[in-house]
Amino acid sequence: MRHETPTALRIQKARTSLILDHPFFGSLLFRLKGRECRSVQTMATDGVSLFYNPDFVETLNAATLAGTLAHEVMHPALHHHVRRSGRDPKLWNQACDYAINPLLVDAGLSLPDGVLIDYRFRGMSAEQIYNLLESESETEQDSSHEGGDDEPGGEESKDEASGGGDSNEPSAPVTEGGIGQVLDAPQPDAPPPDEETSTIEEQAREWDVAVNQATTVARQAGKVPAGLHRTLEGAAEASVDWREMLRRLWSDTIPADYSWMRPNRRHVWAGVYLPGVIREGVGEVVIAVDCSGSVNARQLRLFEAEVRSILEGQRPERVHVLYFDSEVQKVETYEAGQPVHLNPVGGGGTEFGPCFDWLDEHGILPQTLVFLTDLYGSFPPSAPTYPVLWASTGSQKAPFGAVIPMQAA
């Protein structure tokens, strides 16, 4: 029979306490297997294991230990371990902490001193918070460069100065101001020792089921955490594949016809012959980029890459790029086959009307008009006759056209 260490027994007791007092968090915790790991400064999770440093655990009283465990389990509950997508690990950890901690405090849980809490982020997804933190960091860096206060480089970052330990343990120092880390989900071809693991998609689905079950348990006990619904809703919105939505809606703006000369291959194998779709040539396409400062560099480059990929498949006759704020500041025109590069200018308030006016003045009836904007601005009184798509980095609605949510990009 395996002998439990005093630290492991304390964690087990804290889990039991959470089941009784905070059943939502307590029931979720039983999905994580506790693993002592001294290379982690505090705690960490990859959605499969709960790694903890016993020295850190011993600094916490019973109430704060319970709160810290609830903090850790909310990372996989909100899919933070599968949603980093190449973002900076340190900034991603901070954004995830900001997304979680207000919910825990509102639920009456105790957290260690120095945790990251900023109520302006309440209800936002980790992706939205990350974008704001990144934008603020870029602004601070620009101010620093302008003031000539560049700091000397060469200092090793805290994320790189990892602790020692078993090679099978994660090398995960605590983020500044945080109480632990969310690690990326383990890949199927590299499972933890003595454990099997499923695909990333399966892990995410399993946590969805666990969250639904935990919500039911908490509801039956009359102890659903305040703000839980909005937090889960924000995470679900962040999981929307904006790329797929942009491609689908954009594709829907291209005229199509059907022909028996080119049958639909999808059904031929079953002996069913249906007419195939024939796309007519794409005319002129217009892309309007909001230059009021509402689009950060990451979102701009992701949007640019996706647009270029779509255009390569469509090969329109011409692409007009309009850079605007309260007026159209600059226009770039690309002929068929030329790669589109987005280089915003301007920086005033936002009015969408001048973009439509510019097209009218130049006699352009586009196949599609696509905006990249946060949708904060004044709209024209009526919709145009051509399709309009809004790739939106904000949460506002549009009076016409289709909105593609990019706030989590």
Sequence and secondary structure as in RCSB ss.txt:
>XXXX:A:sequence
MRHETPTALRIQKARTSLILDHPFFGSLLFRLKGRECRSVQTMATDGVSLFYNPDFVETLNAATLAGTLAHEVMH
PALHHHVRRSGRDPKLWNQACDYAINPLLVDAGLSLPDGVLIDYRFRGMSAEQIYNLLESESETEQDSSHEGGDD
EPGGEESKDEASGGGDSNEPSAPVTEGGIGQVLDAPQPDAPPPDEETSTIEEQAREWDVAVNQATTVARQAGKVP
AGLHRTLEGAAEASVDWREMLRRLWSDTIPADYSWMRPNRRHVWAGVYLPGVIREGVGEVVIAVDCSGSVNARQL
RLFEAEVRSILEGQRPERVHVLYFDSEVQKVETYEAGQPVHLNPVGGGGTEFGPCFDWLDEHGILPQTLVFLTDL
YGSFPPSAPTYPVLWASTGSQKAPFGAVIPMQAA
>XXXX:A:secstr
     HHHHHHHHHHHHHHHH HHHHHHHTTSEEEE TTSSSEEE SSEEEE HHHHTTS HHHHHHHHHHHHHH
HHTTGGG  TT  HHHHHHHHHHHHHHHHHHTT    TT    GGGTT  HHHHHHHHHHHHHHHHHHHHHHT  
       TTTS     TTS      TT S EE     TTS  TT     HHHHHHHHHHHHHHHHHHHHHTT   
TTHHHHHHHHHHHTS HHHHHHHHHHHTS EEEEEEEE HHHHTTT   EEEEE    EEEEEEE SS S HHHH
HHHHHHHHHHHHHH  SEEEEEEESSSEEEEEEEETT          S  BSHHHHHHHHHTT   SEEEEEE  
 SB  SS  SS EEEEESSS   SSSEEEE TT 
